[in-house]
């Protein structure tokens, strides 16, 4: 019996994620009847039922849930192999570094300088992304190495911590809490982060009327939607009282603003900056970058000290 085909997995994942054959067919750019036939053929091939179908609903069976999980992993690996092979075949070799603009600990120039002194170094291509996008860039083959902020999705990755510092609450300067010398997470109950989630994980989001804070005095609705990733936009929302944010201490040092107050949060998890790479990486250039990053942060000239 032959193995599964990539095409079959793509079809199944589309149906399993949409739970609707019409939407899945549109997503795949194909007609619905051949998609339905392909799924039935896949079920016959495996000898198990993957989907429960009624006139109104499509749902996954236990076997379907298992296949969805593994199919996503398999497709991700295929896409990564495609990208890595194309990258390796370029006339000029290069190292692709994934990072968020403000999450380098202020040390990117020092890291790159240390890397260029490595015998195995290559020209570096910067792959910019938003918060939390870097681990996926490593898994899907878009990047060779990344600077990541904990917590992060470490599936299939190895990492080496570089810097640990406290997280700082960034508030509007006229916020009632701005006069405090320190805060606890409970003091921020009911406040929202720039992505719209509560500052205190798991706490309910209070009604809009209770979330206004000083934003109400400015006639604003305290809704941080759509989510913003640009730090200057985030700071403006904080200044206007719409949101608060928790940032690594190195970020607040790099972006001082008179309109904002920076207050340590005693019980917040510290910010850990790490260098990460695919667990199966065998590239001398990647290993050289990891060594260079660690060495840069261990240098006496590093502008901020580690905090345990």
Beta strands, then each sheet from edge to edge (+ up, - down):
strand 1: 51-53
strand 2: 58-60
strand 3: 94-99
strand 4: 123-128
strand 5: 145-149
strand 6: 157-165
strand 7: 167-172
strand 8: 182-183
strand 9: 245-248
strand 10: 260-265
strand 11: 271-278
sheet 1: 1+ 2-
sheet 2: 4+ 3+ 5+ 11- 6+
sheet 3: 8+ 10+ 7- 9+
end
